[in-house]
Amino acid sequence: MPVSGYILTVLLAYLLGSIPTGFLVGKARGIDIRTLGSGNIGATNVLRYLGTVAGVMVLLADALKGFLAVAGLTRLIWHVFGTTPDPLNREWLEIAAGLGAIVGHNFTCWLRFKGGKGIATSAGVLVALVPYALLIILGVWIIVLALTRYVSLASICASFTLPFAVWITGGSFTMIAITAAMTALAIYKHKSNMQRLFKGTETRLGQKPAAARAEAPKTTA
């Protein structure tokens, strides 16, 4: 695969990932989700303010962006360039597509490079890349959420577990390193949540929106 193939893959994956699903769902109801709660366009904030159906739709759509980038877009690129990559090149191209989609979701060009936290999109990428590792971190996410009812804390703990889960399930050194980078990005995007967790002001799952509005919303452009 020529370098131009990788560049095209990252660019297209970024554009796919940058589709601001949560923002669009909110706008369809006449609401700018960025002005509510945490100000995030991800599924958790949508769920809290627009309801379960909207939240689940955004969750699945954001995950689908990551999955399609890895499982669909890379095959399109192979077809365009008329190549059949060896396993190593295939892995690198899929990694490039996955990272492009995650970065696109987190820093969408359509909202002045302010997007979501990338958890659902990362999950979609991991379904395509390392499904067994995803099962492990999904278990961690469910356990932490059940014990604390903090979606953010569950996401942080699951993200931290990711590279270890990849190692346990026999992932390559490259995949371990890449998922460690994904972990760092996910935790960085949760820095405001960690501040609220330390202050005891983070909103729990199921908490009424009125309580969530009492938090200081994130400034949006």
N, C-alpha and C positions, 0 to 999 in steps of 0.2 A: 504494500500500500504506500503510494507516494505521500510526501508530507502534506501536499494539498488536500489529500483525502482526509487526513486527521484534522486539518484546519476547517474544512467544510463540515465535518462531523461535529466538532465542538460548536461551531457557529449555529448550525441547525438545531442541535440539542439545546443550546442556550435559548434560542427563540421559542422552542417548544416548552421548555421549562418556565420561561418568563410569562407565559399566559397567566394573568392574575385571577385565577378561578374564584377565590373568595371575594375579591373586589367586585367582579362581574356579577356574581350571585347577589351581593348586597345592592348593587346599582339597579338590578332588575326589580328590586323591591323599593327603590327610591331611597336607599340608605348607603352612606359611605361608611363601611365597616371600620375604616381607619380612625373614625371619630369616637368609637365605642370601646370600652374596656381597655385592653392592652394596646389597642390600635393596630393589632396584627391582622393580616388578611388570611391567616391559616384557619384550618377546620375548627380548632378549639374555640376561637373567638366567634366564629360564625355560628357554631353550635349554641354558644351561650346566649347570643342575641337574636339569631334568626331561626332557632329551633333545630330539632333533631334531623329532620329531613334535609334541610339545607346544609347542616354540618356534615352529614354522611356523604352527601353529593360532592361537597368540596374535598373531603378526605379521599374519596375514591378517584375523583378527577385528578387531584394532585399526585396521587400514587401512580395513576395511569400515565402521567407525563413522564415519570422516571422510567417506568417499565417499557414504554414505547420507544424511548430514546435508545435504550440498550438493546431490546429485542427486535425492534422494527427498523429504526433509523440506520443502524449499522449494516443491516442486510441490504437496505436500499443503496447505501454508499458502495458496498461491495459490487452490487449490480451495475451501478453507474460507471465504476472504474474497471469493471470486467475482471475482478480478481477473486481468487479463492484463498483467503489468508490462512497461514499456518496457525496452530494453537496460540503461540506467543503473540503474534500480531493481532489475532482475534481478541485476545484478552485486553491488550492495550487499547484497541479501538473501542471496545465496549466500555472500558474504564473512562476513556475520554468522553464518550457520549453520556455516561452517567454523571460524571462531574460537571459537564456542561449544563445538563438539565437541572442539577441541584443549584449551581451558581445562578442560573437563570431564574429559578424560583425565589431564591434568597435576595437577589439584587435585580429585580425585573426592570428592564429599560422603559417599560410603559408607565411606571410609577416613580420616576426619578430615582431608580435603583434602590427602592425600598420595598422589600417583599416580605415573604414569610420566613419561617425558621427552618424549613426544609425537611422536617421529620417524615411527613407523608411521601414526599417526592423521593427521599432517600430510601424509604421502605420499598417503593416501586422499583428503584434501581437494584436494591438488594434481592428482591424476588428473582430478578433476571440473573444476577451475578452469583450470589451466595445464599440460596434459599434455606439451607440447613442452619447457617449462622443466624439468619433472620428469625427462624423459629426460636432460637435460644434467647435472643434479645427481646422478642415479642413476649416470651414468658416472663422475663425480667420486668418489662413494661407493665404487664398485667398485674404482677404481684405488688409492685411498688404503688401502682394506682389504687389497687384494692386496699392496701394498708393505709395510704395517706390521702387519697382523693385529690392529689395534685398531679395534673396532667404534665406540667412542666418538669416536676421532679422525676416522674416516671420516664419522660423522654430523655432527660439528662443521664439518668442511671442506665437506660438502655443504650444510649449512644456511647457511654464510657465502656460498656461491656463489648461493644461491637468488634474491635480488633482481636480481643481475646477469643470471642466466639468463632471468628474466622480462623484463628490459629488452631483451636480445638478441633474444628471440622476439616482440617487439612488444607486450608487455603495456602496459596503461594505466598512467598515473601512480598512480592509486589502487591498482592491483594491485601495483605496485612498492613503494609505501609499506606496504601491508598485509603483503607477504611479508618486507619488512625487519623489521617488528614480529614476525613469526613467527620470523625468524632470531634476533632478540634473545632471545625467550623460550626457544627451543631451546638456545641457548648458555648462558643462565642456568641452565637445568635440568641442564646438563652441568658445572656448576662443580666438583662433587666429582670427576668424572672428570678434569678438567683438573689438579686438584691432584695426583691420583695419577699422571697422565702426567708432570708435572714432577718428581715424586719417583721415577719409574721403578717404581711398584708397581701400575700399571694391568694388569688381566688381558687377555691376548691371546686372540683367537678360537682355540679348540682347546686352550687350556690346561686341565689337569685341574682338576676342582672342588676337590680338596684344596689346590691352590695358591691358588685363589680364596678359600678359607676363611681363608687366612693374612692376607688383607687385613682391616682393621678395618671391620666391617659398619656400615652406616648405622643410626642409632638410629631405631626405629620405635615408634609409639604402640601 
